[in-house]
Amino acid sequence: MTTESPESTLEADTEFLAKRMEQWSQRPNIHFVVLYQEEQSHLLAETLTAMSAQVYKGWTMSIIAPCKAPDPQLNEIPIFNWIQTPPEEQQQTLKNLLNDSDDIWFGCLRTGDQLDPSALLLVVDYINAHPSWKLIYTDENQFDKDGNIQAQLNKPEFDKEALEKEDFLGNSLFFSRYLFEPVADFHTLLDSHQRLGLKVTEQAGDYSIGHIPVVLYHTALENK
C-alpha cells in the first residue's frame, strides 16, 4: 500500500481507493462476528447503522446471542445471521460458525462499536497489497455516549516483544481462515487479542500480522 493514501478516511480515501480497486486480484466478503447480550439492543442499532454506510458492500454479519433478535426484520435480511444459543454453548457455536463458513476473511466487532465508512475498502486494499498478512489490526479511537471522541489510539507496527508487554492490538481486528489450521482452537483466543497475536506469531510467523495506521474503528466507551 502506497503512503499516498490520505490520513482521513472521510475525505479522499474513497476516491483514491476506487482507482486502486481496478488492481485488486480478490474482493473477499468480510464476515463479522458479534457476541450480543440482551440489554444491548440500542448499541446494536448504532453498530448496524454504521455498517450500512460502508462503501465496500462485500460484508455479512453473524450475531451470536442468548435471545431472539430485538427486531424480527433482522431475520429477513440476507446479510445477517442471528444465532440464538445459550451462553454456555457460545464458544462451540463460535467454533462451528467459523469452521463451517465459506468466507476467507472475518472481522471482530463489539456491539456498539462502529467502523469508519471506508474501513472495509481500505482493509481489502491492504489484503490485496499484502498477501502474506493473515491477521490485521488498525488504529482506533474511543467515543462517549454523546458521540464525542475521548481518545485516539495510534498503534505501533507489529513487534512480538512489544506485544508480550502490552496488548496494543486493541478491538479492531481482521483475520483469515487460513490461520485456523496452524493455530489450534483459534476461536478460544478471540477473547484476548494479545494471546491471539502471540499465538499467530508463534505458529505462522511475524510476517503474517499487519498494521493499517489509519483510524478505522470507533470504540463505544459505553461498552467498555
N, C-alpha and C positions, 0 to 999 in steps of 0.2 A: 504494500500500500504506500503510495507516494505521500510525502509530507505536505503536499499542496492542499489536502483536504482542510476546509475551514474549521476553526475551533468550535463555532456554534452550529449545531445541527439544525437549528431553527432558521438559519439564514440561507446559506448557499449550498449546503451539503446535498440536498435533493437533486438540484440541477447538475451538480458535479458528478454525483453517483449515477444519475440516469445515463450519462455518457459512458461511464465505466461498465454499466450493465452489458453493453454490447460485447465486452471482452470476457464475460463470465463463461465458464465451462459447466457450471452447475447452478441450479436455482432451487436449493433444498427447501422443503417445508420444515418450519421450526415448530416443534411440538412442545408446548408449555405444560408444565405440571404444577398444579396449585393445590395445596393442602388447606382445606376450608373448615372453619369452625362455625357453628350455628349462629353465634352472635355477631358475625362479620358481614352481614348482608349489605350494609351501607358501604363498607370498604370494598367489597367485591364489585359493587356497581361502579365505583370510581376506577378500579382496575380495568374493567371491561370497556368503559367509556374511552379510556386512554388507548386501549388496544384497537378499538375501532378506527382510530386516527392513524394507524400505521400506514406509511407509504407503501411498504412491501407487504403484499397481501398473502404471501405464502406462509400462513401460520394456522395452527389449530391449538385447542386447549382442552386438557383433561382436568377435571376438578374432582378430587377425592374428598368426600365429605361424610360425616356421620348422620346426615339428614337429607331430606328431599331438597331439591332446588327451590330457593326462595321465590323464583319466578318460573312457573311451569313452561313458559315460552323458551327457556334455555334448552329444554329437551328437544325442541323442534328445529333448532339452528344447527346445521351440519358441522360447523367448525367447533362446536362444543360437545364434550362428552362428560356428562355428570355421572359420577360413580359413587353410589351410596354404599358405604361399608362401615362396620363397627370399628371404633378406634383401635381395638386390639388386633384387627386384621389389616390395618393401614399399610404396614410395611410389606406384607405379602401382596397386597393389591398393587402397591407401587412397583414391586419387582415384576409382577405379571404384566403390568401396563408397559413398562419399558421393554421387556423381552418380547412381547407379542406385537409391538408396534412395527409398522413397516418404515417408519421415519428414521433418518440417519442422525438428525440433529434435534436436540432438546434444549429447553431453557427453563431455568428456575425463576419462579415469580411468586412472591408472597402476596397474600390478599391485602389489598390497599395500596400496594406499590404500583408504580407506573413506569412505562417506557417512553422515552422521547419518540415523537412521531417518526423520525427517520432512523431509529435504532436498528431495526432489523435489516434495513437497506445497507447500513454500514457494516453490521455483523456479517452478512452474507458476502459483502465485498471482501472482507478480511478472510473469510473462509476460502474464497476463490484465490486470493493472493498468497495464502499460506497453507498449502495442502497438508503440511505436517502437523498443524495445530489440531488438537482434539479436545482441548479444554480452553475456553476463552473467558476472560473477565474484563470488565470495563470500569471506567471511573463512574462515580455516582454522587448524588447529593441527598440531603435529608430535608423534608419539609414538614411543617406543623399542620394542625387541623385547619388553619386558615389559609393554607397554601403558601406560606412564607418559607423561603429557603433558610435553614438554620445552620447548615454545614455542608461543605463540599469536600469529597474525598478523592484527591488526586493520587492514585495508587502508583507504586513503583513498578518497573519492569520485573518480570519474574526472576526470583532468586531463591533457591531452595533454603539456604542458610537463613535468609531474612524471614521466610515463611515459617521456619521452625520456631522463631522467636515471637512472631506476631502474625495473626490471621488478617492479612491485608487484602485477601480476595474479595471480601465483602459479600453483598447479596446478589450482585449482578454476575450470573454465571451461565454459560452455554457449554454443552458437552456433546460429544459424538458417541454413537452406539458402539463404535469401534474400540471403545475403552472397556466395554462390558466383559470381554473375554480375558484381557490381561489383568484387569483389576477385579478380583473376586468380591462378590457381594457388593457390587458398586452402589446399589440402592441404599444400603445401610450407611453410606458415607455422606449422603446428601444433607444430613442434619449438621454436619461440620465441614465447611468448605476448606478449612485448614487441613484437616485429616485427609480429605479427598485430594487436595493438591499434592500433598506429600506422597500419598499412595500412588497417584498417577506418575509423579516424578520417578518413584522407585520402580514401577512396572513398565512405564512407557517412555521415560526419558524426559529431561528438561525441555527439549525442543518441541514436545507435544503440547506445551502450555503457552498461550499467547495473551498479550495485553493490548486492549484498544484504549489509548489515552484520551478518551473523549467521554464526557458525562452523558451517558445514555440511559441510566437507571435512576429513578427517583424513589427514595425510601420514605414511607409514611412513618413519622415518629409515633403516631397513634398506635402503630402495630409493633413497636419495639418491645 
